[in-house]
């Protein structure tokens, strides 16, 4: 497990099966209700009650469709060809759940947003999420985004549930906090 040997690359349609397997086989004992998500929560515009009624099969099928169509973007971390990390970073307009979030849509131009990190348990606490966030910044810059946004939070009783990352990760890369509501911080990094 050498962090220097890891590759971080954009999710491609050819990686759909690897992505589905990785998320499907992940240990979610720290948050069992995550087992059915397949990183689709922000891609579905529905109420919390409707979300809870969705099945793993529905979300798995939607993830596969979204990856193959190019709607779903992000970065995967690979160690020897095995997926060990994922960060969902995409145009904020591609996150259906956030379509009415005025704060996120107030900025001019194009905004990328980080919504989820899923790091393999053996790679947690080793700086992989921070490396993936740094690469998400560079990938967003390459794609011509004007800025990248994140909403990290701190949860000291359940640090393994901080799937948006933590504020320090963002601050270390020069993101600026623009707001805080109920412990959720909105950070922005201008890319141009």
N, C-alpha and C positions, 0 to 999 in steps of 0.2 A: 504494500500500500504506500507507494511513493507519490506524494502530491505533485512532484515535478514531472512525473511520467503521465499524468492525466491529460487528456485532450478535452477541450471544450469547443463544441461546434454547434451550428444551428440545426435545429430539428428539420428533417427533410421528409417528404412523403415516403421515401424508402425505409424510414425508421419507424413507421407507424406500429408494426408488430412488436418491435423491441420496446417502444414506449408503453404499449398496452400491457405487455408482459411485466415490465418493470413496476408499473403502478399497481397492477393486479396482484403481484407477489410481495408487495411491500408489507412490512410489519406495522400495522396500525394499532397495536395494543394500547398506545398512549392516547388514541382518539379513534375508537372503533367506527364511529359514524363516518369517517373519511374513506373507508374501504370502497365505497361505491362511487366516488366522485370522478375519478379519472381526469382530474383537473378541468372539469367542465362547469363548475359552479358559476364562474364569472361569464361564461359563454351562453348561459340560459337566462332569459328574462322571465322570471316567475316569482311567486311569493315563496316565503320560507316553507309554508305548509306544502305547496306544490313541489318544491325541491325535495322535501323529505319523502314524498310519495314516489319519486323517480327511482328506478332500479339501477343496479350496477350495469346490467346489460344495455339499458338505454344510454347510459353515460359512456360506456365503452364504445358502443356503435357510433355515438355522436363524436367522440374523440377521434376515432378512426376516420370518419368522414371529414371532420374539421382539419385534421392533419393532411389528408390526401388532397383536399381542395385548396390548401394553403391558407385557410382562415386562421388556423392555430399556429402561433409562432413561439419560439423560445429557444433555449439552449440546453443541450445535454452534455453531461460530463461522462467521459468514457475512460475506463481503466482496463487496458488489455482487451478492448472491444466490448467489455461489459458496461452497461449503463449503471452509473453510481450516483447521478444527480440530475436534477431537472429544475429549470427556472422558466416560468411562464412569463414572457415579456412580449408585448404586442402593442399595436396601435390601440389607444384607449377606446377608439370607436368600434373596435372588434369585440369589446366586452359588453355584451347585451345587458347584463345586470347593472352596469354603470351608466347607461344611456341618459338617465335623468340626474346624474350627479353634477350639479352646477359648478362646484369647485373644480372638478377635473376638466370641464369643457369651457372654462373661462379663458384659457390661454389661446393666443393666436397661433396659427400654423399647426404643425403635426406634433402630437404628444405620444410617446411610448410610455407604457406603464408596466411595472413589475407587480404581479399579483400572487405568485406562489413559488415557493422553493420546496422540493421534495428530495431530501438528501438521504442516501442509504445509511442505516444506523451505524455501520462500521466507519463511515466517513464523516460523521457529525463531530463537531467540536474541533475540527482540524483546519478551519479556514476555507473550506470548499465553497460555501455559500458566498463568502466575500469575493473569492476569485471569480465565481460565476456572475456576481453582480458587476464586477469590473468589466468582464467581457460583455455583459448585457449593455453597459454604457457604450463600449466601443462599437458593438454591432448596431446599436440604435443610431450612433453617429454615422456609420457607414451607410445606413439605410436612409439618411437624410432627415431624421427627426429633429425637431427644434429643441426638444427637451425630453427628459425621462423622469417619471414620477414613481414614487413608492410610498406605501403606507405601512411602515413597520410598527410594531408595538412590543412592549415588554410584558411578559407574564412570568413572574418569578416562580410561581408555584408549579407551572407547567412549561418550562422553557422549550421542550420538544414540540410544543404546539405553536411556536412563533413562526408560522409558515410564510409570513411576509418578510422575514428577516428582522433584525433589530436595528434601532436608530444608529448605533455606532458604526455599523457596516456602511450605511449611507453617508454619515458624516465623514468617515475616513476617505471617501471618494469625492468630497466637496459638495454633496447635496446640501441644500439649505432648507430648514424647516419653515414651512409657510403657515401651518395651522396644527392644532391638536384638539381632538374631540374625544372625550371618554377614553383617554389613554392611547388612542390611535393617532399617530403623527403623519402628516402629509409632508413629504420631502420632494424637492424639485431640483434637478440639475439641468441648467441651460446648456445645450450642446453647440450652439452657434454664437 
